Amino acid sequence: MNELEQARKIINEVDTQMAQLFERRMEACELVAKYKKEHGLSILDEQREKEVIAKNSSLIENSVYKEYYTEFIKETMRISRSYQTRLNEGQRVAYSGVEGAYAYIAARKMYPGATLVSYPNFESAYRSVVNGESDVAVLPIENSYAGDVSTVMDLMFSGTLYVNQVINLPITHCLMANDGVELTQIKKVISHPQALAQCQEYIKNMGFEAITCENTALGAKSVKENSLTDTGAIASMETAELFGLKVLASGINASRTNTTRFVAFSRAQNSPNTKSRNMNERFILMFTVRNEAGALAKTIDIIGAHRFNMCNLHSRPMKELLWNYYFYVEADGNINTQNGKDMLRELSATCDRLKLVGTFISD
């Protein structure tokens, strides 16, 4: 046997082993896909992929091989994602509005390949997951300019679903109208109340009458279907393209850093590995405290004493009790550690109601 034959023999043996290992890996991918579907997680986990690439590449001692191995593992993970997407094509993702709304854009980014299902409002989208009609609901919770989305915050506090994913979607509002309509013809604008609030300065300067609707895309759809000539819609560039509307002005929102946070709600709670040390790991708590002096301060002190850094703290009035509030806390860290469990136990003793809403990797 010459050197070439010897080399080919080794390659054949390795390929046989790799084929068997490939099957084992793909079987594990099936379990990953099932878990992600049940817990409302996206197929793509960029942070996890970076960690795997770095860890596996470090196993290669030959520096020349390492460069090629990095490409090899990247391609392997791409194949894994493709297979998981195929397995989860039946995943149903609810959103509020119509095709082209910002929630639709967020849902498409979070769950590429999934079936996106439109619902008329936030609550019906949320309830569709509770009732098992949908696997996930993608809803907005906060805008950097207009503040909290109160309806979704209330659902988060009173409902049974968990938050397992959060993305920040930059919002760029455009004024759009039917073909042939000029800016000088526009007397009214139609959009969601938050979009109108975010473009209030522009609307006032132009002297437009503001008309509210359920969501931005629905306003654009109304302008198109009714062939309106004196009314424009305020929505995204993607919405204009979807409905065949002409953009008369872009970037009309007052804040150039306008961003909306969208969360994914699912029935199962995602628990991070107890040994995870991901710097981008976060969790959300919602709670009420006793109506007595120092109750809130004591709760916040407990969180600080366990070395969790609070990123957000909001209060919301409770509808059923006048002048009573619940609180929303978002903090950095892995709450599934012993330290996190100890903190929850202490908080349970000081809070009237305490809910771990979810854990996620911040972008």
Secondary structure, DSSP 8 states (H G I E B T S, - for coil): --HHHHHHHHHHHHHHHHHHHHHHHHHHHHHHHHHHHHHT--S--HHHHHHHHHHHHTT---HHHHHHHHHHHHHHHHHHHHHHHHHTTT-EEEEESSTTSHHHHHHHHHSTTSEEEEESSHHHHHHHHHTTS-SEEEEEEEETTTEE-HHHHHHHHHSS-EEEEEEEEE---EEEE-TT--GGG--EEEE-HHHHHHTHHHHHHHT-EEEE-S-HHHHHHHHHHTT-SSEEEEE-HHHHHHHT-EEEEE--SS-TT-EEEEEEEESS-----TT---TTEEEEEEEEE-SSTTHHHHHHHHHHHTT--EEEEEEEE-TTSTT-EEEEEEEES-TTSHHHHHHHHHHHHHEEEEEEEEEEE--
